[in-house]
Amino acid sequence: MWWVGVRAPVCPTAAATPWQRKVRLRCARAAASCRYAAVGGGQLHNADFPTDADGRTYHLGVRRGDVAPLVLSVGSHQRARKIAGGCLDAPADVVASPRGFEVHTGTFRGVPVSVIATGMGVAMMDFVLREVRAVTDGPLVVIRYGTCGGLQHARAGVGAVVAADWSVMVQRNPDAFRRGAVAEGAAAAPYAVSRPVGAHPVVADALAAELGDAFPGGSVVRGGDVTACSFYGSQGRTGHGFDDRNESLVSDVLALHPDALSMQMETFHLFDLAENVAEGIGGVHAGAAAIVLAERDTNAFIDVDLVDGLERTGGRACLAALVNSANRLGLVRNQDTLLAQ
């Protein structure tokens, strides 16, 4: 049987700054009042798209009614709990799966929203978007709010928030690393860089506007994103005991895409899937932003004490952008009722 539980929140009295203690206390109180779902371990059906007898999906553990059509995707459980606990109108209903996902669903300004702890990487984003799409009807608006490495410190240094207008994908080419492989032409290049895929313009504009209001002073920058298939080799990190052949990878990507400002592991797949939703089931309107934690060109790293505020304030701005995007797209009626639920 699956028992879907959640690890206890970080103790609010643990050593931390006053701001961190305040945020942790709010998260702990919110978590204590949330309702967590226990997902039964019934027989699974349909090997093509597994669900259990209750209609819950295999990885997220969600069924119809568990997820709102407006979704904020974040990487970590802590960030999801912080944003849901501090920003939603009331304590959320939470579905937590044994595969590492948490879905917090409630309302923001009276409009149903979900905050999902997605984890890291393209595969995790794939699980989230496909399984959320399967248990909801009509259009979705999905925003990712994550963290990244900054590629150009003069334009977006540590502590900046990059709002992505587009993303490209960097993927390792295994054939280039096979012993005895003939290293000829593009087929033998160690890494492939895709063409750009764009954010939805309405969502991108709403997200940049809300983040700009939340962080005045020019710390929010619009630009391009690079999504990599891994954290180390495909992001140009060198010297870790493997033959990665990636010493010039970041500079090669920037030569192709001079406006690329962020590098992380999820955004491209969100944008790519959003562009390729099957007809007749409702579109997916996607946007993304990421906090610059490190400057890849200078090796500078953010002061850890700044991260809590960036997550909480930026998370609220992302929720506002979800609601504003839905309004602009005509998905909200009377400011508090979603047309598609």
VOGU-3710 file (C-alpha; in Angstrom, 3 decimals, decimal comma):
1> mwwvgvrapv> 0,000/0,000/0,000  1,151/3,506/-0,745  1,044/5,817/2,224  1,440/9,323/0,973  2,972/11,456/3,672  5,162/14,510/3,972  8,379/14,924/5,843  8,000/17,149/8,874  8,690/20,833/8,215  12,031/22,263/9,281
11> cptaaatpwq> 11,920/23,070/12,974  11,147/26,794/13,249  13,490/27,153/16,207  16,521/25,719/14,388  19,526/28,010/14,011  18,628/30,636/11,436  18,267/34,330/10,841  15,127/36,044/12,270  13,638/36,140/8,743  14,262/32,427/8,217
21> rkvrlrcara> 12,728/31,583/11,615  9,621/33,616/10,726  9,229/31,865/7,357  9,823/28,417/8,868  7,259/29,059/11,586  4,653/30,070/9,005  5,436/26,981/6,941  5,166/24,729/9,987  1,818/26,218/11,019  0,492/25,963/7,458
31> aascryaavg> 1,652/22,372/7,119  0,033/21,428/10,423  -3,357/22,645/9,206  -3,171/21,150/5,689  -4,967/17,983/4,704  -2,702/15,302/3,258  -3,964/12,584/0,953  -3,343/8,880/1,549  -3,201/7,139/-1,817  -4,375/3,530/-1,674
41> ggqlhnadfp> -2,313/0,762/-3,212  -4,937/-0,742/-5,487  -4,277/-2,489/-8,747  -2,793/-0,290/-11,442  -4,395/-0,171/-14,877  -3,222/0,781/-18,367  0,515/0,321/-18,864  0,463/3,164/-21,396  -0,709/5,692/-18,756  -0,885/3,970/-15,349
51> tdadgrtyhl> -3,612/4,923/-12,860  -5,050/3,132/-9,852  -8,664/2,209/-9,118  -9,304/5,721/-7,750  -8,052/7,298/-10,969  -4,832/8,571/-9,368  -1,830/8,933/-11,632  1,221/6,769/-11,041  3,824/9,428/-10,235  2,030/12,513/-8,860
61> gvrrgdvapl> -0,749/10,495/-7,210  -3,391/13,001/-8,328  -6,900/12,501/-9,668  -9,574/14,841/-10,960  -10,274/17,594/-8,476  -6,784/17,538/-6,943  -5,158/20,083/-9,274  -6,281/23,558/-10,331  -5,951/24,830/-13,919  -3,443/27,465/-12,739
71> vlsvgshqra> -0,188/25,802/-11,706  3,019/27,134/-10,168  5,843/24,611/-10,522  8,817/24,919/-8,161  11,744/22,613/-7,570  11,830/21,862/-3,867  9,346/20,834/-1,186  10,541/23,670/1,043  9,851/26,279/-1,634  6,423/24,836/-2,395
81> rkiaggclda> 5,449/24,804/1,284  6,790/28,305/1,808  4,818/29,773/-1,087  1,633/27,808/-0,407  1,786/28,408/3,344  2,555/32,101/3,066  0,596/33,190/0,000  -2,586/31,154/-0,444  -5,865/32,465/0,984  -6,221/29,499/3,356
91> padvvasprg> -4,339/26,296/4,169  -4,003/24,126/1,092  -5,085/20,573/0,437  -1,895/18,615/-0,220  -1,292/15,438/-2,193  2,226/14,084/-1,672  3,425/11,077/-3,608  6,084/8,518/-2,664  7,933/9,538/-5,834  8,813/12,962/-4,471
101> fevhtgtfrg> 6,034/15,214/-5,760  3,852/17,495/-3,621  0,724/19,220/-4,931  -0,636/22,076/-2,787  -4,055/23,250/-3,995  -6,007/26,204/-2,660  -6,955/29,701/-3,781  -5,055/32,915/-4,407  -7,202/36,064/-4,486  -10,182/33,741/-4,655
111> vpvsviatgm> -8,995/31,870/-7,752  -8,065/28,150/-7,586  -4,319/27,531/-7,951  -1,902/24,672/-7,333  1,723/24,907/-6,202  3,643/21,770/-7,185  7,027/20,644/-5,900  8,329/19,226/-9,150  11,873/18,181/-8,352  14,709/18,584/-10,837
121> gvammdfvlr> 15,167/17,776/-14,481  13,309/17,268/-17,717  11,852/13,906/-16,688  10,226/15,385/-13,570  8,704/18,235/-15,559  7,402/15,658/-18,027  5,646/13,719/-15,248  4,087/16,898/-13,875  2,762/18,390/-17,067  1,463/15,161/-18,585
131> evravtdgpl> -0,232/13,933/-15,409  -1,715/17,323/-14,547  -3,028/17,567/-18,110  -4,631/14,124/-17,723  -6,676/15,070/-14,623  -7,797/18,570/-15,645  -10,102/19,871/-18,341  -9,743/22,938/-20,515  -6,826/25,352/-20,731  -3,960/25,364/-18,241
141> vvirygtcgg> -1,659/28,203/-17,249  1,666/26,906/-15,893  4,553/28,976/-14,544  7,870/27,558/-13,376  9,720/29,482/-10,652  13,111/27,949/-10,081  16,785/28,651/-9,606  19,564/28,810/-12,151  23,142/29,611/-12,934  23,611/33,015/-14,536
151> lqharagvga> 25,532/33,061/-17,813  26,240/36,804/-18,035  26,859/38,504/-14,703  26,873/42,000/-16,224  23,251/41,530/-17,260  21,910/39,182/-14,587  24,136/38,653/-11,570  23,501/36,749/-8,348  20,160/37,690/-6,821  18,647/38,706/-10,144
161> vvaadwsvmv> 15,514/37,004/-11,441  15,565/36,008/-15,112  12,150/35,940/-16,778  12,543/33,645/-19,776  11,150/34,697/-23,144  12,503/31,519/-24,764  14,598/28,466/-24,032  16,959/26,123/-25,869  17,872/22,566/-24,893  21,423/21,230/-24,495
171> qrnpdafrrg> 21,664/17,444/-24,686  24,643/15,129/-24,366  25,219/12,957/-27,430  26,180/9,478/-26,150  27,385/8,337/-29,591  30,176/10,908/-29,498  31,666/9,212/-26,430  31,668/5,601/-27,607  35,120/4,098/-27,833  36,083/3,659/-31,462
181> avaegaaaap> 33,367/6,015/-32,700  34,295/7,947/-35,807  34,426/11,613/-34,813  33,144/13,182/-37,989  30,615/15,952/-38,563  27,713/17,109/-36,442  26,659/13,548/-35,570  29,786/13,169/-33,453  29,474/16,513/-31,617  29,448/15,873/-27,843
191> yavsrpvgah> 26,423/18,122/-27,283  23,430/19,164/-29,361  21,738/22,556/-28,969  18,119/22,793/-30,038  16,311/25,663/-31,676  14,578/28,069/-29,279  11,010/27,528/-28,132  9,123/30,476/-26,701  7,104/31,193/-23,592  3,478/32,126/-24,153
201> pvvadalaae> 3,648/35,899/-24,751  0,699/36,748/-22,492  2,127/34,731/-19,618  5,664/36,033/-20,205  4,474/39,646/-20,121  2,341/39,144/-17,010  5,162/37,320/-15,224  7,775/39,958/-16,024  5,402/42,738/-14,931  4,511/41,124/-11,601
211> lgdafpggsv> 8,124/40,243/-10,813  9,213/43,750/-11,759  6,709/45,232/-9,315  7,806/42,787/-6,601  11,519/43,489/-7,098  11,935/47,148/-8,072  15,349/48,435/-9,020  16,114/46,467/-12,147  16,855/43,058/-10,641  14,307/41,370/-12,935
221> vrggdvtacs> 15,701/40,798/-16,424  14,021/39,337/-19,483  16,094/37,128/-21,730  16,764/33,637/-22,982  17,198/30,428/-21,059  19,322/27,311/-21,580  17,925/24,038/-20,278  20,419/21,203/-19,915  19,815/17,471/-19,629  22,085/17,275/-16,555
231> fygsqgrtgh> 23,646/19,481/-13,895  27,303/18,719/-14,535  28,424/17,661/-17,999  25,681/19,315/-20,027  26,090/22,598/-18,173  29,806/22,841/-18,856  31,044/21,970/-15,365  34,483/20,428/-15,728  36,983/18,309/-13,803  34,715/15,824/-12,026
241> gfddrneslv> 36,256/12,521/-13,042  34,475/11,935/-16,356  35,242/12,502/-20,020  32,711/15,274/-20,698  34,473/17,273/-23,432  32,584/20,352/-22,342  35,287/22,939/-21,722  33,873/25,332/-24,321  30,212/24,363/-23,993  28,921/27,523/-22,302
251> sdvlalhpda> 30,815/29,832/-24,641  29,626/27,789/-27,630  26,002/28,179/-26,527  26,442/31,908/-25,978  27,957/32,249/-29,439  24,766/30,731/-30,844  22,422/32,594/-28,452  23,981/35,837/-27,151  20,859/36,746/-25,144  20,865/33,554/-23,085
261> lsmqmetfhl> 21,043/34,579/-19,418  20,094/31,514/-17,361  20,995/27,826/-17,311  18,919/25,182/-15,509  17,153/21,866/-16,189  13,387/22,218/-16,710  12,118/25,271/-18,599  12,651/24,110/-22,186  10,590/20,981/-21,656  7,725/22,979/-20,169
271> fdlaenvaeg> 7,720/25,338/-23,165  8,137/22,489/-25,652  5,244/20,419/-24,297  3,063/23,521/-24,022  3,565/24,128/-27,748  2,602/20,564/-28,609  -0,633/19,863/-26,749  -3,030/17,706/-28,746  -5,982/19,521/-30,242  -9,311/19,420/-28,481
281> iggvhagaaa> -8,175/19,112/-24,847  -7,333/22,747/-24,069  -4,064/24,567/-24,485  -1,191/24,979/-22,054  0,035/28,557/-21,637  3,514/28,532/-20,094  6,002/30,944/-18,595  9,100/30,660/-16,431  11,475/32,623/-14,249  14,509/31,666/-12,192
291> ivlaerdtna> 16,567/33,163/-9,382  20,264/33,451/-10,226  22,068/31,581/-7,448  25,517/31,510/-9,058  27,400/33,339/-11,786  28,952/30,805/-14,102  31,334/33,370/-15,620  32,732/34,693/-12,291  32,092/31,745/-9,919  30,283/34,064/-7,475
301> fidvdlvdgl> 27,497/32,574/-5,344  24,493/34,212/-3,708  24,350/34,977/0,026  22,148/32,169/1,341  20,268/34,578/3,621  18,789/36,297/0,560  17,183/33,202/-0,900  14,166/32,955/1,430  12,959/36,426/0,544  13,483/35,889/-3,174
311> ertggracla> 11,505/32,665/-3,045  8,594/34,006/-1,011  8,257/37,395/-2,701  8,839/35,968/-6,162  6,437/33,127/-5,487  3,659/35,570/-4,646  4,416/37,488/-7,836  4,202/34,249/-9,838  0,805/33,443/-8,333  -0,377/36,937/-9,241
321> alvnsanrlg> 0,941/36,403/-12,769  -1,031/33,159/-13,048  -4,272/34,931/-12,134  -3,530/37,935/-14,338  -2,637/35,683/-17,263  -5,883/33,770/-16,841  -7,777/37,072/-16,836  -6,036/38,293/-19,984  -6,645/34,971/-21,715  -10,324/35,056/-20,798
331> lvrnqdtlla> -10,170/32,035/-18,485  -11,555/33,764/-15,365  -15,148/34,933/-14,952  -16,059/37,531/-12,315  -12,476/37,460/-10,977  -13,110/34,394/-8,824  -14,444/31,582/-10,977  -12,336/29,672/-13,466  -14,189/28,846/-16,651  -12,354/25,515/-16,932
341> q> -12,227/23,382/-13,806
//
